[in-house]
Amino acid sequence: MNGKINSIESEISNQAYVKLEITNKIGYITFFSPNSNSLPGELLRELANIINNASENREINVIVLKSAGERAFCAGASFDELVEINDETKGDVFFSGFALVINAIRKSSKFVIGRVQGKAVGGGVGLASACDYTFATKNADIKLSELALGIGPFVVGPAVERKVGKSAFAEMSIDYDWRSADWAKSKGLYVEIFDDINALDEAVNNLATKLANNSCEAMTDLKRVLWEGTENWDTLLFERAKISGRLVLSEFTKNYINEFKSKSK
């Protein structure tokens, strides 16, 4: 079946949304929220749901994950929501949202192509790392800033480490400065980087089109092989979420977020 066959959009708030569009056996999943595509808990859960649904949809053979806009790919966790967390249970629930999305990508029967058009911070680096094959622009610098907040990249860590290796992950986590898109490509997080978004989209669509016409059974079996050794993530990622859910309650983290938000006004 050719052409667009379906479009589903879930509104998370007055502005935030997750959208699935299906064209020529390709499922394009787009997320958006204000403040540089930062991720509130509700958006994380809806994103995980839509990835799971796309994985089960027989009209989809390959998935493309992207964010809206031309600047930031994803600024990580929503500071507005982080500062409102006042007990460990709420903290655990919030950070478990990242675990749900990463596991949805990991367990999907379809390959997920990442389309990273701009900078990625914290959880955004986790999403880019979890994708099976990630393209980016030369402006798609990365940063794991969690330690500066007083929490650490616990939930996204396994996905990032799997892509770049333990040494590079430690480097990013401890010295939480920006790393260039070229650096990310050299470590294996990005497969290829492009000068502009048009070139990025052409590469994404070319690969997605090629994969959409491959054997679904073969791709599912290959994906299972490529993710061998991650079977414990159903437990591991949620254990990591509990660590962040506890640390986010600290006075250090509250002060950092409030100072950051006041400077941003």
KOLKOLTOR-146478 format. One line per 2 residues: number of its first residue (from 1); their letters; for each residue z negated, y negated, x negated of N, C-alpha, C. Coordinates in pm, whole numbers, always signed. Layout:
BEGIN
NUM) a) Z,Y,X,Z,Y,X,Z,Y,X ~ ... $
END
This chain:
BEGIN
1) mn) +0,+119,-86,+0,+0,+0,+0,-124,-89 ~ +92,-217,-65,+105,-336,-149,+45,-457,-80 $
3) gk) +15,-559,-161,-38,-683,-107,-186,-674,-80 ~ -244,-786,-39,-386,-788,-7,-412,-709,+120 $
5) in) -506,-615,+112,-533,-533,+229,-671,-559,+287 ~ -755,-629,+213,-890,-651,+265,-955,-765,+188 $
7) si) -1044,-835,+256,-1123,-940,+193,-1256,-947,+264 ~ -1364,-927,+187,-1499,-929,+243,-1582,-1028,+163 $
9) es) -1647,-1120,+232,-1731,-1218,+163,-1870,-1216,+224 ~ -1971,-1206,+139,-2110,-1209,+182,-2173,-1340,+135 $
11) ei) -2210,-1425,+230,-2273,-1552,+195,-2421,-1529,+168 ~ -2466,-1570,+49,-2605,-1550,+10,-2690,-1669,+52 $
13) sn) -2634,-1786,+42,-2702,-1908,+86,-2593,-2002,+135 ~ -2623,-2132,+143,-2522,-2228,+186,-2404,-2234,+89 $
15) qa) -2428,-2194,-37,-2321,-2201,-137,-2296,-2069,-208 ~ -2400,-1995,-240,-2384,-1873,-318,-2317,-1763,-236 $
17) yv) -2235,-1682,-303,-2167,-1574,-232,-2124,-1465,-330 ~ -2094,-1349,-273,-2025,-1241,-343,-1905,-1203,-257 $
19) kl) -1789,-1188,-318,-1666,-1164,-243,-1590,-1046,-303 ~ -1537,-961,-217,-1450,-851,-259,-1312,-871,-198 $
21) ei) -1211,-872,-281,-1072,-878,-236,-998,-758,-294 ~ -919,-692,-211,-847,-572,-255,-698,-600,-252 $
23) tn) -635,-583,-367,-492,-604,-379,-432,-494,-467 ~ -336,-421,-414,-265,-320,-492,-360,-223,-564 $
25) ki) -460,-174,-490,-556,-76,-539,-656,-133,-640 ~ -658,-264,-654,-753,-331,-744,-857,-404,-659 $
27) gy) -983,-378,-685,-1091,-448,-615,-1144,-560,-701 ~ -1115,-684,-661,-1163,-802,-735,-1296,-847,-674 $
29) it) -1404,-835,-750,-1536,-877,-705,-1572,-1008,-774 ~ -1594,-1112,-693,-1624,-1245,-745,-1761,-1288,-697 $
31) ff) -1844,-1338,-788,-1974,-1394,-748,-1979,-1541,-786 ~ -2059,-1614,-709,-2076,-1757,-736,-2213,-1802,-689 $
33) sp) -2274,-1890,-765,-2391,-1964,-719,-2394,-2097,-792 ~ -2460,-2199,-736,-2472,-2328,-803,-2545,-2311,-936 $
35) ns) -2542,-2416,-1017,-2609,-2414,-1148,-2551,-2307,-1239 ~ -2420,-2317,-1260,-2352,-2234,-1360,-2358,-2085,-1331 $
37) ns) -2345,-2050,-1204,-2345,-1910,-1162,-2471,-1835,-1204 ~ -2586,-1905,-1198,-2714,-1837,-1220,-2738,-1739,-1106 $
39) lp) -2825,-1641,-1130,-2835,-1527,-1040,-2969,-1522,-967 ~ -2973,-1557,-840,-3092,-1535,-758,-3102,-1388,-719 $
41) ge) -3220,-1344,-679,-3242,-1204,-648,-3153,-1152,-537 ~ -3132,-1231,-433,-3050,-1185,-320,-2906,-1164,-363 $
43) ll) -2855,-1251,-450,-2718,-1235,-498,-2707,-1108,-581 ~ -2807,-1082,-667,-2804,-961,-749,-2795,-836,-662 $
45) re) -2875,-831,-556,-2874,-713,-470,-2742,-700,-393 ~ -2689,-810,-348,-2561,-802,-277,-2448,-764,-372 $
47) la) -2455,-813,-496,-2354,-776,-596,-2359,-626,-622 ~ -2480,-572,-635,-2493,-427,-655,-2438,-351,-535 $
49) ni) -2467,-398,-414,-2417,-331,-293,-2265,-329,-288 ~ -2204,-442,-322,-2058,-450,-314,-1993,-364,-421 $
51) in) -2052,-358,-540,-1999,-268,-643,-2008,-124,-597 ~ -2122,-87,-537,-2137,+49,-485,-2035,+78,-376 $
53) na) -2014,-17,-286,-1916,+2,-179,-1774,+15,-233 ~ -1742,-67,-333,-1609,-62,-394,-1587,+73,-462 $
55) se) -1693,+126,-520,-1682,+256,-586,-1648,+366,-487 ~ -1695,+353,-363,-1671,+454,-261,-1542,+430,-181 $
57) nr) -1481,+313,-201,-1363,+275,-122,-1237,+343,-177 ~ -1173,+424,-96,-1057,+498,-141,-933,+410,-161 $
59) ei) -939,+287,-113,-828,+194,-134,-838,+123,-269 ~ -944,+151,-345,-967,+86,-474,-966,+192,-584 $
61) nv) -885,+169,-687,-881,+259,-802,-944,+199,-927 ~ -957,+68,-932,-1017,+0,-1046,-1081,-129,-996 $
63) iv) -1188,-172,-1061,-1264,-290,-1019,-1256,-397,-1127 ~ -1240,-521,-1085,-1249,-637,-1175,-1370,-718,-1134 $
65) lk) -1460,-744,-1228,-1579,-825,-1201,-1561,-962,-1265 ~ -1576,-1067,-1184,-1559,-1202,-1236,-1648,-1298,-1159 $
67) sa) -1661,-1420,-1212,-1733,-1526,-1142,-1637,-1638,-1107 ~ -1677,-1720,-1013,-1593,-1832,-971,-1608,-1950,-1067 $
69) ge) -1513,-2041,-1061,-1519,-2160,-1144,-1451,-2139,-1278 ~ -1440,-2249,-1353,-1370,-2245,-1480,-1462,-2265,-1600 $
71) ra) -1591,-2282,-1575,-1682,-2311,-1688,-1767,-2188,-1719 ~ -1892,-2188,-1683,-1981,-2078,-1720,-1948,-1950,-1643 $
73) fc) -1950,-1838,-1713,-1940,-1708,-1646,-2068,-1679,-1570 ~ -2183,-1692,-1638,-2310,-1667,-1572,-2423,-1720,-1660 $
75) ag) -2511,-1801,-1600,-2622,-1861,-1673,-2749,-1776,-1667 ~ -2737,-1652,-1621,-2853,-1564,-1620,-2937,-1580,-1494 $
77) as) -3065,-1553,-1508,-3157,-1557,-1394,-3172,-1699,-1339 ~ -3190,-1707,-1209,-3211,-1836,-1143,-3349,-1891,-1176 $
79) fd) -3355,-2005,-1244,-3484,-2066,-1278,-3558,-2110,-1152 ~ -3484,-2152,-1051,-3548,-2193,-926,-3630,-2077,-868 $
81) el) -3577,-1957,-880,-3648,-1841,-826,-3757,-1793,-921 ~ -3730,-1798,-1051,-3830,-1753,-1149,-3960,-1831,-1137 $
83) ve) -3949,-1962,-1120,-4069,-2045,-1119,-4153,-2021,-994 ~ -4094,-1962,-890,-4166,-1935,-766,-4236,-1799,-764 $
85) in) -4208,-1716,-865,-4272,-1584,-869,-4420,-1599,-901 ~ -4507,-1543,-816,-4651,-1563,-834,-4732,-1434,-838 $
87) de) -4664,-1319,-840,-4737,-1194,-861,-4642,-1092,-923 ~ -4700,-985,-979,-4620,-888,-1052,-4521,-815,-962 $
89) tk) -4559,-792,-837,-4468,-722,-746,-4341,-802,-724 ~ -4355,-932,-700,-4237,-1017,-682,-4154,-1024,-809 $
91) gd) -4223,-1029,-923,-4151,-1031,-1051,-4074,-903,-1073 ~ -4136,-791,-1040,-4071,-662,-1054,-3949,-653,-963 $
93) vf) -3963,-699,-839,-3851,-696,-744,-3735,-781,-795 ~ -3767,-901,-847,-3659,-988,-894,-3583,-925,-1009 $
95) fs) -3653,-882,-1113,-3584,-829,-1231,-3520,-694,-1204 ~ -3568,-624,-1104,-3503,-499,-1065,-3361,-524,-1013 $
97) gf) -3333,-646,-969,-3198,-680,-925,-3097,-661,-1037 ~ -3134,-698,-1160,-3044,-676,-1274,-3024,-527,-1298 $
99) al) -3133,-449,-1284,-3122,-304,-1300,-3026,-245,-1198 ~ -3032,-293,-1075,-2945,-242,-969,-2798,-269,-1000 $
101) vi) -2767,-390,-1050,-2627,-424,-1079,-2576,-342,-1198 ~ -2654,-335,-1305,-2610,-260,-1423,-2590,-113,-1387 $
103) na) -2683,-57,-1311,-2669,+83,-1272,-2551,+104,-1178 ~ -2523,+7,-1092,-2407,+19,-1003,-2277,+26,-1085 $
105) ir) -2268,-56,-1189,-2149,-52,-1277,-2145,+80,-1352 ~ -2258,+120,-1407,-2266,+244,-1485,-2227,+365,-1402 $
107) ks) -2275,+374,-1279,-2257,+492,-1196,-2130,+487,-1111 ~ -2059,+374,-1114,-1936,+364,-1037,-1836,+469,-1084 $
109) sk) -1763,+528,-991,-1660,+625,-1026,-1535,+558,-1081 ~ -1531,+424,-1071,-1414,+349,-1116,-1447,+268,-1243 $
111) fv) -1346,+246,-1325,-1363,+156,-1438,-1384,+14,-1386 ~ -1474,-60,-1452,-1501,-200,-1418,-1456,-286,-1534 $
113) ig) -1358,-372,-1509,-1306,-464,-1610,-1381,-597,-1595 ~ -1439,-646,-1703,-1509,-773,-1701,-1415,-887,-1736 $
115) rv) -1422,-994,-1659,-1338,-1114,-1682,-1434,-1231,-1705 ~ -1452,-1269,-1833,-1552,-1367,-1872,-1481,-1495,-1916 $
117) qg) -1480,-1595,-1828,-1402,-1716,-1853,-1481,-1825,-1926 ~ -1613,-1808,-1938,-1694,-1912,-2002,-1825,-1854,-2053 $
119) ka) -1918,-1941,-2087,-2041,-1899,-2153,-2123,-1804,-2066 ~ -2192,-1712,-2135,-2280,-1616,-2068,-2417,-1622,-2134 $
121) vg) -2521,-1630,-2051,-2658,-1640,-2100,-2741,-1529,-2036 ~ -2830,-1467,-2113,-2927,-1372,-2059,-2863,-1264,-1975 $
123) gg) -2896,-1265,-1845,-2842,-1166,-1754,-2691,-1166,-1749 ~ -2629,-1280,-1774,-2483,-1286,-1779,-2427,-1203,-1893 $
125) vg) -2497,-1203,-2007,-2456,-1118,-2120,-2471,-972,-2080 ~ -2577,-943,-2003,-2597,-806,-1955,-2483,-760,-1867 $
127) la) -2437,-845,-1776,-2325,-808,-1688,-2198,-784,-1769 ~ -2169,-875,-1863,-2049,-860,-1946,-2056,-732,-2028 $
129) sa) -2175,-697,-2076,-2192,-578,-2158,-2180,-450,-2076 ~ -2225,-455,-1951,-2223,-335,-1866,-2082,-296,-1825 $
131) cd) -1990,-391,-1822,-1853,-360,-1783,-1791,-262,-1882 ~ -1699,-181,-1834,-1637,-80,-1919,-1541,-140,-2021 $
133) yt) -1481,-253,-1987,-1379,-314,-2072,-1380,-462,-2040 ~ -1414,-546,-2138,-1438,-688,-2108,-1346,-778,-2189 $
135) fa) -1272,-863,-2117,-1189,-968,-2176,-1262,-1102,-2161 ~ -1232,-1197,-2250,-1297,-1327,-2244,-1207,-1435,-2301 $
137) tk) -1244,-1561,-2276,-1176,-1673,-2340,-1251,-1710,-2468 ~ -1188,-1794,-2549,-1250,-1838,-2674,-1374,-1925,-2649 $
139) na) -1393,-1969,-2524,-1509,-2050,-2488,-1627,-1967,-2439 ~ -1611,-1834,-2437,-1713,-1746,-2377,-1821,-1709,-2479 $
141) di) -1892,-1811,-2528,-2004,-1787,-2619,-2116,-1715,-2544 ~ -2203,-1649,-2618,-2310,-1571,-2556,-2446,-1608,-2615 $
143) kl) -2551,-1586,-2535,-2686,-1619,-2580,-2787,-1537,-2502 ~ -2875,-1468,-2575,-2989,-1401,-2513,-3111,-1490,-2533 $
145) se) -3140,-1571,-2434,-3243,-1675,-2448,-3378,-1633,-2393 ~ -3394,-1507,-2354,-3515,-1465,-2282,-3643,-1486,-2362 $
147) la) -3639,-1462,-2493,-3761,-1477,-2573,-3811,-1621,-2569 ~ -3720,-1716,-2563,-3760,-1857,-2554,-3837,-1884,-2426 $
149) lg) -3808,-1805,-2320,-3878,-1820,-2192,-4013,-1748,-2191 ~ -4035,-1666,-2292,-4158,-1588,-2297,-4147,-1454,-2229 $
151) ig) -4025,-1403,-2209,-4010,-1272,-2145,-3940,-1170,-2235 ~ -3822,-1198,-2285,-3747,-1102,-2364,-3639,-1034,-2281 $
153) pf) -3529,-992,-2347,-3416,-931,-2276,-3439,-783,-2248 ~ -3538,-753,-2167,-3578,-614,-2147,-3482,-536,-2058 $
155) vv) -3451,-589,-1940,-3368,-515,-1845,-3224,-503,-1894 ~ -3168,-610,-1945,-3027,-607,-1988,-3012,-545,-2126 $
157) gp) -3123,-527,-2197,-3117,-479,-2334,-3040,-350,-2354 ~ -3063,-246,-2274,-2989,-122,-2295,-2838,-139,-2284 $
159) av) -2792,-222,-2190,-2648,-244,-2175,-2591,-320,-2294 ~ -2664,-422,-2341,-2617,-500,-2455,-2618,-414,-2582 $
161) er) -2728,-342,-2602,-2739,-258,-2722,-2632,-151,-2726 ~ -2599,-95,-2610,-2495,+7,-2605,-2362,-47,-2653 $
163) kv) -2334,-174,-2625,-2206,-234,-2665,-2206,-282,-2810 ~ -2310,-350,-2853,-2305,-418,-2984,-2384,-344,-3092 $
165) gk) -2467,-246,-3054,-2549,-176,-3151,-2688,-238,-3162 ~ -2782,-160,-3213,-2921,-205,-3218,-2940,-324,-3311 $
167) sa) -2872,-324,-3426,-2890,-433,-3522,-2844,-566,-3464 ~ -2725,-569,-3404,-2673,-693,-3345,-2757,-735,-3225 $
169) fa) -2804,-637,-3148,-2891,-669,-3035,-3021,-733,-3083 ~ -3079,-678,-3189,-3200,-737,-3246,-3175,-878,-3295 $
171) em) -3061,-899,-3359,-3024,-1032,-3408,-3017,-1133,-3293 ~ -2951,-1095,-3186,-2936,-1183,-3070,-3070,-1210,-3003 $
173) si) -3156,-1109,-2999,-3283,-1120,-2926,-3385,-1204,-3002 ~ -3388,-1189,-3134,-3490,-1256,-3216,-3450,-1399,-3249 $
175) dy) -3326,-1417,-3296,-3275,-1552,-3323,-3183,-1588,-3206 ~ -3244,-1642,-3101,-3175,-1657,-2972,-3090,-1784,-2965 $
177) dw) -3008,-1803,-3068,-2913,-1914,-3068,-2779,-1863,-3013 ~ -2687,-1955,-2993,-2556,-1917,-2941,-2479,-1834,-3044 $
179) rs) -2406,-1734,-2996,-2308,-1660,-3074,-2170,-1686,-3015 ~ -2072,-1703,-3102,-1938,-1738,-3055,-1870,-1618,-2991 $
181) ad) -1764,-1648,-2917,-1684,-1541,-2858,-1625,-1452,-2966 ~ -1587,-1513,-3079,-1535,-1434,-3191,-1641,-1336,-3242 $
183) wa) -1765,-1382,-3250,-1875,-1294,-3293,-1891,-1179,-3194 ~ -1888,-1210,-3065,-1902,-1107,-2962,-1790,-1004,-2971 $
185) ks) -1669,-1050,-3000,-1556,-957,-3015,-1575,-870,-3139 ~ -1624,-929,-3246,-1643,-852,-3370,-1747,-742,-3353 $
187) kg) -1839,-759,-3258,-1944,-660,-3233,-1907,-562,-3123 ~ -1793,-582,-3059,-1747,-487,-2958,-1782,-523,-2815 $
189) ly) -1847,-638,-2793,-1878,-676,-2655,-1751,-716,-2582 ~ -1668,-798,-2645,-1538,-832,-2590,-1431,-749,-2660 $
191) ve) -1334,-702,-2583,-1223,-628,-2641,-1120,-725,-2700 ~ -1098,-835,-2628,-1001,-934,-2674,-1039,-1069,-2617 $
193) if) -1009,-1177,-2691,-1036,-1312,-2643,-905,-1391,-2640 ~ -900,-1490,-2547,-777,-1563,-2522,-802,-1713,-2526 $
195) dd) -695,-1789,-2549,-708,-1934,-2564,-741,-2004,-2433 ~ -698,-1949,-2321,-722,-2015,-2194,-735,-1913,-2081 $
197) in) -772,-1963,-1964,-797,-1875,-1850,-668,-1809,-1800 ~ -557,-1880,-1808,-431,-1819,-1761,-396,-1695,-1842 $
199) al) -412,-1704,-1974,-385,-1588,-2059,-486,-1477,-2032 ~ -612,-1516,-2008,-716,-1418,-1974,-679,-1343,-1847 $
201) de) -641,-1416,-1743,-609,-1353,-1615,-487,-1262,-1626 ~ -392,-1302,-1707,-273,-1217,-1725,-312,-1083,-1787 $
203) av) -398,-1088,-1889,-441,-964,-1955,-524,-877,-1860 ~ -615,-939,-1786,-698,-865,-1691,-610,-797,-1587 $
205) nn) -518,-871,-1529,-433,-816,-1423,-338,-708,-1475 ~ -290,-727,-1598,-201,-625,-1655,-274,-492,-1673 $
207) la) -395,-498,-1729,-470,-374,-1749,-512,-314,-1615 ~ -558,-398,-1522,-600,-348,-1392,-484,-280,-1319 $
209) tk) -366,-339,-1327,-248,-281,-1262,-213,-146,-1323 ~ -221,-138,-1455,-192,-11,-1522,-292,+97,-1481 $
211) la) -420,+60,-1481,-522,+158,-1445,-514,+197,-1298 ~ -476,+104,-1213,-470,+131,-1069,-370,+240,-1036 $
213) nn) -277,+264,-1127,-174,+365,-1103,-198,+492,-1182 ~ -315,+502,-1245,-352,+624,-1317,-420,+724,-1224 $
215) sc) -445,+842,-1276,-517,+944,-1201,-663,+904,-1183 ~ -708,+891,-1060,-847,+854,-1034,-943,+961,-1086 $
217) ea) -905,+1085,-1070,-992,+1194,-1115,-1010,+1190,-1266 ~ -901,+1165,-1338,-909,+1159,-1484,-993,+1040,-1529 $
219) mt) -975,+926,-1464,-1053,+807,-1502,-1201,+827,-1474 ~ -1234,+892,-1362,-1374,+919,-1329,-1438,+1010,-1433 $
221) dl) -1366,+1115,-1473,-1418,+1206,-1574,-1433,+1137,-1709 ~ -1337,+1052,-1744,-1347,+979,-1872,-1464,+883,-1870 $
223) kr) -1483,+814,-1757,-1596,+721,-1750,-1727,+796,-1766 ~ -1737,+912,-1705,-1860,+991,-1717,-1886,+1026,-1864 $
225) vl) -1782,+1060,-1937,-1797,+1092,-2079,-1840,+969,-2159 ~ -1779,+856,-2129,-1808,+733,-2203,-1952,+685,-2183 $
227) we) -2012,+721,-2069,-2148,+679,-2040,-2252,+788,-2068 ~ -2211,+894,-2136,-2307,+998,-2170,-2424,+941,-2251 $
229) gt) -2543,+989,-2222,-2661,+941,-2293,-2736,+832,-2220 ~ -2684,+789,-2104,-2750,+682,-2027,-2812,+735,-1899 $
231) en) -2824,+865,-1888,-2872,+926,-1764,-3013,+883,-1728 ~ -3090,+839,-1826,-3229,+797,-1800,-3240,+652,-1753 $
233) wd) -3128,+584,-1739,-3134,+441,-1703,-3186,+418,-1561 ~ -3174,+517,-1473,-3230,+502,-1339,-3381,+478,-1346 $
235) tl) -3443,+530,-1450,-3587,+507,-1471,-3610,+395,-1571 ~ -3538,+398,-1682,-3561,+304,-1792,-3548,+159,-1749 $
237) lf) -3440,+124,-1679,-3417,-17,-1645,-3525,-72,-1553 ~ -3576,+12,-1465,-3681,-35,-1374,-3817,-44,-1444 $
239) er) -3836,+39,-1546,-3955,+24,-1629,-3948,-108,-1706 ~ -3830,-141,-1755,-3811,-268,-1826,-3831,-386,-1732 $
241) ak) -3788,-371,-1606,-3805,-479,-1508,-3952,-511,-1488 ~ -4037,-410,-1492,-4181,-432,-1475,-4238,-515,-1590 $
243) is) -4186,-496,-1711,-4233,-576,-1825,-4201,-723,-1801 ~ -4077,-752,-1764,-4038,-891,-1738,-4113,-947,-1619 $
245) gr) -4134,-863,-1516,-4206,-907,-1397,-4349,-947,-1427 ~ -4409,-886,-1528,-4545,-923,-1570,-4543,-1048,-1656 $
247) lv) -4451,-1053,-1752,-4449,-1165,-1846,-4409,-1297,-1782 ~ -4328,-1291,-1674,-4281,-1414,-1611,-4396,-1491,-1546 $
249) ls) -4510,-1427,-1528,-4626,-1493,-1468,-4705,-1576,-1569 ~ -4672,-1566,-1696,-4750,-1634,-1799,-4739,-1785,-1788 $
251) ef) -4843,-1853,-1833,-4842,-1999,-1835,-4731,-2050,-1926 ~ -4706,-1978,-2035,-4599,-2015,-2128,-4465,-2024,-2055 $
253) tk) -4433,-1919,-1977,-4305,-1915,-1907,-4296,-2023,-1800 ~ -4402,-2041,-1724,-4402,-2144,-1619,-4379,-2282,-1680 $
255) ny) -4448,-2311,-1790,-4433,-2441,-1855,-4292,-2461,-1908 ~ -4237,-2356,-1968,-4103,-2366,-2024,-4001,-2399,-1915 $
257) in) -4008,-2324,-1804,-3910,-2345,-1697,-3925,-2483,-1635 ~ -4047,-2527,-1612,-4069,-2660,-1554,-4019,-2770,-1646 $
259) ef) -4042,-2755,-1776,-3993,-2854,-1872,-3841,-2855,-1876 ~ -3781,-2736,-1873,-3636,-2726,-1874,-3575,-2791,-1752 $
261) ks) -3633,-2764,-1636,-3581,-2821,-1512,-3595,-2972,-1507 ~ -3705,-3024,-1561,-3726,-3169,-1560,-3627,-3239,-1653 $
263) ks) -3592,-3174,-1765,-3493,-3231,-1856,-3353,-3228,-1798 ~ -3330,-3132,-1707,-3197,-3116,-1649,-3169,-3212,-1535 $
265) k) -3274,-3280,-1486,-3256,-3370,-1372,-3187,-3499,-1414 $
END
